[in-house]
């Protein structure tokens, strides 16, 4: 009897959602292939572990940035295309601060400010100049918050009643203006930031080693702390509740006496702060950055937010890590050129088969 | 607007605003003319220094004020959209031409080439905006993957008919193939994406266009062997596109100029090679510019065809359903229209037109690379549509023209003129620009603006991006309907309001 029921359920699934069945079949096949590759030795376990570690590191950044995107998406009801450029603003302002702290005396203020001083002379690493890293991270957060609040006042506040698409288009304008303002000040060159020996450990995983360096460790610790911080903030303060109320029904929230404008400002403050820190940390991990840093990551951040379910901050965190791991794990089968495409494909598939996202059912903002 | 508008003679605040605007333009024109006369008298009695260049500047400004006045009048009183478009284009020619000749003293060849360039860009943008208008303006499909569909068209054409990495088949086959491929990829994108809300559709289409670009950029498909021929995308190095067929008018062998000229080419080059125009220095137009000019004329004809086609679609029963979907999809659905099917068809037609426009643009220049199809390309087209006004075909063409000339080509040209003006008027020499923004900004504290101006002019393309971004925000805040979007197109092909009020014209 159980078998019959399972058969009926399976038949219903196949006839009603054939696409889902095909996609699931492909996913299962890929997993089996991965197992086969590991068993036959075609792919080393340590290689896979390396991909997973790198994917987690990138994924934490994507998740960190995704929290802000998810919050603004659910509370202001629009897809913010300038969110990626908040990362850029954070990265550039933060690194300027780091250079000024670490390099004062070794180069002129102008060179330090524009990050044109030679990274070798400044010699920033997380262990050699920890103070400059902390200062940079703080400045990145503060500057991004200030810019985001300014932009909200100038751009979005006069448009509070406009539709989501109008706001989306306006945010594309903001993205262009912000990105090229950074270009106007700093120029277009891709610049190296860190230099010197970064301490690293190489633990052995079954059949090989993976490398974890101090910058990745800094990134992971900072990202996890920030995520914990946001969790505590939303759980312990009234703002979490107010945000949930606003994302459900703005008018009702206002009638109930929730200061909606204040909540919006807090939303920008949290979202931009996290975006700025994410931009700063990803530049630390890579050791270099250009003006396209945030824009290139934007679609991945969108993918993470959609994967996790819009409005859910835990969804954004986990979605980010999944997207990061998928992107890196795809290297088992695909050449590097297509790792980004693989991540986008996951997003498109999620939109097709579960548009509300993995955590869409539970609103946790 | 309101039903009360039947009392046509009423003087509204709108009229007052228009009246004030027109009268201030006329006043400005008059004042500039007076100043010009005064400066002319001064320079005639021999006053030198700042007077002669100032007189030049005032003259150009007076011409511009006159143009604004004329276009304003055309805008209000012209019933013909075609006349409006032609008028705006001609006015822009005068704007560019006068500035080029007076300030830059451009010779004839350079002048014609500049005008050819702005017409070319206006035409290709007009086509792309018209195609996007079918998606966004008519149907409300928020497609921001235009660049990807262009890329599909151009690359398919290049692979079918291209000289290198191509199969070398005849060009018409390549163009048809490119257009069909764009439509097909449109279908693949549409099937999943059209079930989604507008903002999801935006994210999916832009992701789709990035997947296309990254795939073309990848070295994996750069070269492979198919049926014994080497084909491929060329990867990041780009791909060569077939020779522009317009060359066949001038050369007996389009691929080899040494093979000789056709009779048409012979006569035409003879004439253009020794052309002289009143007030413009230099003699003759180069052959390459003449060929480009011929292609631009063909493009303008194709824009007209695009316009005609989209008007037909918009006024057909099919187009009526599209407008219904844009306004309220559920209503259209309830009335028994299969809105999904309509949306898929529209999406495919629009993508096919984007592919064709891409071929006519990027496919005509002999060479194309994946970075021609960055998302920014899509945003340009969207901005042009917003300027013109989504939902209006005339607005789309105007938006394309205004964007391509004033916003895209304008700033670099202005950056060439400003140093000349500053030198003439104030004797300010704008020489080498500082390398960094700090070196440009620091002297401002001692009131030395030259380095900053030089740096800004040097980085005019960056400033243009900032300006475009600010403009998008401004338009969305203050004029989301664009130049002509407020003109509601009636859903019916014939004007139904004509008979109702005893033949009275309501607008």
Interface residues (C-beta under 8 A of the other chain):
Chain A: X78 X79 X110 X113 X114 X116 X155 X158 X159 X162 X164 X165 X166 X167 X168 X169 X170 X172 X173 X174 X175 X176 X177 X178 X179 X180 X181 X183 X184 X185 X186 X187 X299 X302 X303 X306 X335 X337 X338 X340 X341 X344 X345 X347 X348 X351 X352 X355
Chain B: X142 X192 X193 X195 X196 X198 X199 X200 X202 X203 X204 X206 X207 X208 X210 X211 X214 X215 X217 X218 X219 X220 X376 X379 X382 X386 X436 X437 X438 X439 X442 X459 X462 X463 X465 X466 X468 X469 X470 X471 X472 X473 X476 X477 X480
